[in-house]
């Protein structure tokens, strides 16, 4: 492990709309988050699941994770745009 391995983590977040939801004009989304280095992953149905997945890695780096962190609002806006079909 290099020194950067313990101070940097990369995650891939994939998001998609469920086909049934598109037909019903209801914005139901699903997603998956993957930790790039070790391949751990989890399906997502809620933004808080991203926080729960990332939090242990941040805590391992000595970062105190609070309930409300700025990325949450950014992700909410992204999901809203996806639901309205503004990003495709």
Protein Blocks (a to p, Z undefined) as FASTA:
>chain_A
ZZklmmcccddddddddfklmmnopacdddddddfknopacddfbfklmmmmmmmmmmmn
opacdfbdfklmmmmmmmmmmmnopaZZ
